[in-house]
Amino acid sequence: MPDRIESNTRTVMVLTAFSRVTGLVRDGVLSRVLGANQLTSAFWFAFLIPNLFRRLFGEGALTAAFLPVYAKLRDRDPQQAAQLATLMIAGLMTGLGVLVLLGEAVLFFVSAARNHDDIAIWLMMITLPYMPLVCLAAVLGAMLQVMGRFGPPAAAPLLLNGAIIIAVTTMAWTTTDHEQARLLSVVGAAVAMVVAGLLQVGWMLWSLRDRAGWNWNPLAAMPPLKRVWRTSLPMILGLGVLQLNTFLDGLIASYPVFGSDTILGATYPLDDGTMTIISYAQRLYQFPLGVFAISVATAIYPVLARQSDDERSFTDTLRRGLRMVLFIGVPASVGLALVREPLAACILQGGEFTVDDVHRVGAVLLGYATAIWAYSMNQVFTRSCYAKTDMMTPVRIAMGMVVLNLILNITLIWTPLGETALAWSTAICAILQCLLLLRATGRHVSHPIDATVVATAVRVVVLSAAMGAIVAWSSTWVDTDDDIVGSIVRLAVMVGVGGGVYAVGARMLRMPELRWSLGRR
């Protein structure tokens, strides 16, 4: 079973890494063509809306509740599993389809009230149909994961990234008018999202063509569907609050895009480029998180779901997952904090994206980077609770973090932290959430953190501290300008030195996590 976890983790990790790299290329194209301004912030806010629903319905509560029920039915009664999948997808698409139509109507009337000249609202109207498509692709991807097919779901973002890159680069060359080219590029990116959603759904359906065994029998599928909804509905309500928090974060950052530079007579502390800066910083810190931590959690979840009645196997799998995410998460926090500006410059700088914009992204990225290890552990802890069908405990904790995060956000943005407050608030809440989830997991599992996990934590902290000191020293070896070439050289030196030091140290300490990460027994 550990071999299967590591094999699935490698599959997800490699494809996710490739997807994330193309995502960085996408962001680099967008930053250079569009810069950090009101137009770009409007696009990222429009991009936020369907992604919230993807996390809620596609990769969130509904999928988390559906996967263990579907996995057990696949083992016991494949025909009923097919009936469940058919009915659930039909219901999900009907509900989300109606929601899209209502959303489009509301946005149209809001746009009319603003004389149809608000680009942010038009972009939301264009991207809204992506919402049901990405949710459907995520549910179909969960079915593939249960069947041991982790490749297509992990690689699906490649279609989105590729579509946006092609659209933006094509539109940017259609006219010599600078402002017109930027407007066409951002509209092209919005349209490309919907096209990519159609392609993602098509790919998932093609991958399931000989496996799903679609079977329309609502009466037979209703009992397991009720179990899914009984489990997921409270969590959907709770996660709805959590996604509201993400939406409010975006609204706080985007206020100058929709409103003005003042609020209640006071000068607003953020500008119309803040949403863009925050979005790029989030994508940079989510790179190590997505490549490894989420890959481990994704691969481990079906295994935990099947082992939920076998406490010893469940605990062993959980501890192994925690050791793997600690092994990567802690050095990722240290390393990203150190290379934040060279990394941002390599990916984003050029064209419309200036050196000052890079400094802003780096400052925000420092706040996010401090808690990568906590985000990583939260992924595993949350899925362990889900596998035990405890859906509400993580939700209650998340709801508490919503309130705390919102209070910190609206308070700290008025301090000298400014826009970086949004990142520091998120990091503080993630660390507190990790501690609370650990306590919650302890109610289901006896000693989720044993001597082996503690030993791993101690070793990675010591190794990461040594790596950080040497990387900081190595940054003084290269005296380069603040241009793209200089940033690439600095980044290459720092990453090479840091990765080498950490790998050699882990090998000297004979840490098994190094072998697991490399796919060796």
N, C-alpha and C positions, 0 to 999 in steps of 0.2 A: 504493500500500500504506500509506504513512503516513496518508493521508486516511481509510482504512478503520479504522486503529488509533484515530485521534482520534475518528471517528464512533462506534465501538463504546465507546470510553472515555467519551464524553459520555452515551451511553445508560445505561451501567452507573453512571456517576457520579451522574446525575440521580435514577435510581431508587434507587440505594443511599443517596443523601442523604435522599430521602423516607423510605426504610425506617429509616434511622438516626434521623431526626427522630421518627418514630412510636415508635421504640425508646426514645428519651429521654422521650417522653410516657408510655410504659408504665412506665419506671422512676420517673417522677415520681408516677404513680398508686400504684405499689407502695410507694414511700418514705413518702408521706403517709398511706396507709392502715395500713401495717405497721410503719414506723419501722426502727430498726437494733437488732435483738435476736435472741434465740435462734431464734424462729420464722422470721424472715426469712432468717437465715443457713442454716437447715435447707432452705428453699426453694431458695436459690441453690446450695447444695451438690448438691441433687437435680437442678437445672438443668444443673450441670456435667457429670454423667455422660453423658447422650446427646450433648452437644456435643463431648465428647472423641472419641466414635466418629464423629461427623460429620466432624471434622477428620482422623481417621485413615482412614476408609473413604470417606466422602462427598466431602470437599474435599481430602483428603490424598493418601496414597500411591497408592491404587487409581485414583482419578480422574486423578491426574497421569500414571500409566502408561497408562491407558486412552485418554486424549484424543488423544495423537499417533498411536497405532496406529489408532484409529477414524477420525481425520481423514484419514490417508493411504489407508485402505481406502475411505472415502467418495469420494475422488477416483478411485481405481483400480477398485474393485469394490464398488459400493453394496450389492449383494445380500449379499456376505460381511460387510460392515460391519453390516448389519441382523442377520445371524445371530450375529455376535459380541456385539452389544448385548443381544439376546434371551437368550443363554445366560449372559452375565455377570450380568445383573440377576436372572435366576432363581436362580443360584448364590448371589449376595450375599444375597438375601432369605431363602433357605433357611438359610444359615449364621447370619445375624443373628437370624432367627426362633428358631432353636434356642437361641442365646445368651440371648435374652430370656426364654425359658421356664426355662432353668437359673438365670438371675439372679433371676427372680421366686421360684423355689423356695428359693434360698439366703436371699433377703431375708425370706421368710415364716418360715423357721426361726430366723433371727436375731431377728426381731420377736417370735416366740413365746418365745424365751429372755429377752426383756425385757418379757414380759407384754403384748405388743401395745400398749404405751403410748408408744412412741418415734415422734413425728411425723415426724422426719427419715427414718426407714426407710419409713414409710407413703408419704411424698412420693416417695421413690425408686421404690417399687413402682408408683405411679401414672404417673410420667413415663417409666419404662423403655421402654414400647412406642413412645415417640417416637423412640427410637434408630434402628430400621430404617427408619422412615418418612422421617426427615430425611436419612438416607444415600441412600435411593432417590431422593428429590427432588434431591439434589446430583448423582447420576450422570445422571439424566434431564436436569438442567440443563446438564451438560457436553456432552451430545449436542446440545442446542439451541444451545450456543455454537459448536460445530463447524459447525452449519448457519447461523450468522450471526444467530441469535435470542438476543440477550443480555438482552432485556427481562424475560421471565418468571422466569428464575433470580434476577435482581437484585431483582425486586419480591416474590419469594416471602416474605421475612421480614415483609412487611406483614400477611400473614394471621396469623402468630404474634403479632405485636404487637397487632393488632386484637382477636384472640380473648382474649388475657390482659387487655387493658383492659376489654373488655365483661364478662368473668367477674368481675374484682375489683370493679369499680364496682357490678355487680349484687348480688354477695354481700354487699358492705359495707352495703347498705341493707335486707337481709332481716331483720335483728334489731336491737333497741336495746341488746342486751348487747354491750359493747365487746369483750371477749375472744372471745366467740362469733363476732362479725363478723369479727375478724381471722383466726380459724381457718378459717371458711368461705371467706374471701377467698383464703387461701393454697392451700387445697384446690381451689378453683375455678380458680386460675391453673394448677395442675398438670394438671387435667383439660383445660383449654383448650389446653395444649401438644399433647396427643395429637390433639385435634380439628383443630388447625391443621396438624399433620403430615399428616393424611388429606386436608385441603383442598389442601396444597401438592403432594402426589403427584397428586391429581386434576387440578390445573391443568397440571402438567408433561405428564401423559399427554394431556390435551386439546390442548395446544400441539403435541405430536408426532404427532397422530392421522393427518395426511396426509403425514408426512415420515419417520417411523421405519421403516415397512415391516417390522414385526416378522416374523421368519422363524425358526421352530424347526427347526434342523438342527444338532444337537450335533456330529456328525462333521465337518461343514464348518467349524464355528466353532472347533473345538478348536485348530488351529494358531495362529491369532492370539490366542486366549485364553491359550494357554501362553506366548506372548511377553509378554502383559500381566502374567501372574502371575510369570514369571521376572524381569521388571523390577520389579514392585511388591513381591514377597514380602520380599526383603531390606530394602526401604525400610519396609514395614509393620512389620517387627520393630524396625527402628531408630526409626521414628516412634512405635511402641508405647512405647518407653522415653521419648521426648519427651513423649507424652501422660501417661505415668506421672508425669513431673515436674510437669505441670500439676495432675494429681490430688493429688500430694503437697503442692503449694503450697496447694491447697484444703483438704487434710487438716490442714496446719499451721495455717491460718487458722480452721478449723472445730473444732479439737480440743476447745474448751470446750463445743461443742454436743453432742458425743458422749461426752466424758469428764468431766473435772472441771476445777476451777481450779488444780489442782496436777499436777505430773509428777515422778516420782521424788522426791517429798517437797518439791520446790521450787515456789514460786508461778509458774504459767504466765504469761508476759509479755503474752499476748493475751487478749481477752475474747470473750464469745459474740456480739458484734456485729461482730467483725473481718471475717468472711467477707462480710457485707453491705457494709461500707465498701470492701473491696477490690473487690468485684463492681461497685459503682457507679463507682469510680475507673477501673476497666478499661473500662467502657462509655464513659466520657467521653473517655478518650484514644484509644479505638478509633474515635471518630467521624471525626476528620480522616483517620485511617489507612484506615478502611473506605471513606470517600467518595471519596478520590482515589487513594492508593497501591495499594490492592487492586483498584480499578477499572482502573488502568493495567495492573497485572500480569495481571488477568483477561483484558483485551482483547488484551494483547500475546502471551500464551502460545500461542494457536493459530497466530498469525503466525510466532513463533519456531519452533514445531514444524514448520511447512511449509518454513521457510527453513534448516533444520538442515544441509542439504547445500550451501548457498550462503553461504560465509563472509562475503563482503562485505555482502550484504543482512542477514544475521543480525547482524553487528556494528553496522551502521547502526541497525537496529531496537532493539538492546539499548541503545546509547548514547542514542538518543532517549528511550527509556523511563526511563533513569537521570536524564537532564536534567529530565524532567517531574516525577519524584518528588522530586528535590532542590528544585525550584522551589517545591513546596508543603510538603515535609517539614520543611525548616529553619525557615521562618517559623512553621509550625504548632507546632514545639517551643517556640520563643520565646514565641509568643502564648499558647499554652495554659498555660505556666508562669506568665504574668502575670495571666491572667483566671481562674485555677483556682477561686478561692473565689466570685467573683460568678457564675460559670457553675454551680458546684455548688449555690449557693443558688437560682438561677433554676429549675433543673431539679428539685431534690429537696426544698428546705426547705418546711416547713409540716406541719400535722397532727402526726403522730407523729415526724416527722424534725426534730430541733432544730438550733439554731445550732451547738452543740458538735459534732453529727454532721457538719455542713457543714465545719467546720474540720478534722475528721479526714479527710474525703474530699479536701479541698484539699491537705493535707500528703502524702497518698499519691499524689495526682495529680501533684505536683511531681516525684516520682521517675520516674514513667512518662513524663512529658512530655519529659524531657531527651533521650530516645532515639527520638522519633517518626521522625526522619530516618533512623535506623538500621533501625528496623522496616520502613520504606518501601523502602529499598534492598534489604533482605534478601528482600522479596517478589519483586523483579525478578531478583536474582542467582540465587535458588533456582530460579525458573522457567526461567532460561537454562540451568542445568545439567540440569534435567528435559528440556528440549527437545533437548538433546544426548544424551539417554538416559543421562546420568550421574546415577543415582539415589542412589548410595551416598555420594558425597562430601558433599552437604549433610546426609545422615543422620549420618555420622561426626562432622561438626562439631557438629550438634545434640546428639548423645550426649555429647560433651565439655562442651557448655554445660549439659546436664542435671546432670552431676556438680558442676560449678562453682556453678550456681544453687542446688542443694540445700545445698551446703556453706555458701554465703553466707547462705542463708535461716536455717538452724538455728543459725548463729553470730550473725548480726546482730540477730535478734529479741530477743536478751538484752541488747543495747546500748541506749543512749537512743533509737536509731532506732525501736525497737518494731515496730509493724505496718507502718510505712513501709519497713522493711528489705525486705519482700517486693517492693516496687516498685523500690527501688534495685538489688536483686540482678538483677531482670529487665532493667533498663536497662543495667547493666554488661555482662551477658552478651550483650545484643543488639548493643552496639557492638563487642565482641570478635568476635561471630559475623559481623558485616558485614565486618570486615577479613579474616577467614579465608575468607569466601565470595568476596570480591574476588580474593584470591590463587588460589582454586580456579577461578574463571571465567577467569582469565588462562591457564590450561592449555588451555582450549578455544578462546579467542578472543585474537587478537593485539591487545594494548593495549585492553582494554575501556573504560578511562578514558583518553581522548585529550585534546588541547588544548581541544576544545569543551566536554567535560564539566568539566574543571578550571576553565575560564573561567566556566561557569555556577555552579559551586560557590563560586568567589570572589565573584561578584556577589551571590548569594543570601545569603552570610554577611554581607557588608557591609550589604546592604539590611536584613537581619533585625536586625542590631545597631542600625542607625539606627531601625528601626521599634520595636524593644524600648525604646529610650531615650525615644522620643516617647510611646509608650503608657504607660510608667511615669510620665512627667510628666503625661499627660492624666488619670491616675487621681486626681491631686490637684485637678483642676478641680471635681470633684463631691463635695460633703460630704453623705453620706446615712447613714441608719441601717442597721443590719444586718437590715432586713426585706426582703421579696420585692420591693417596689417600688424600694427603694434599690439592690438588687442588679441589677435589670433596667436601671435608669438607668446605673449604673456599667459594666455589661457592654456596653450599646449604645454608650456613648461610647468605650470602649476598643477594641471591635471595629471600630467605624466609623473611628476615627482610624487604627488599625493597618492595616486593609485598604486604606484610601485612600492612606496613605503608601507601602505596599508596591507597590500598583498603579501609582501615579504614578512611583515610582522605577524600576520595571521598564520602564515606557514610555519614560522619559527615557534609560535605558540601551539601549533598543531590543532588549530580550530577546525572542527568538522564542517562548520558553516561555509568555509571557503570551498571545500569539496562539493557540498550540496549546491552552492551557487554555480559551480562550474559543471554540474551534472554528473559528478563522480560519487561513487559510493564510499 
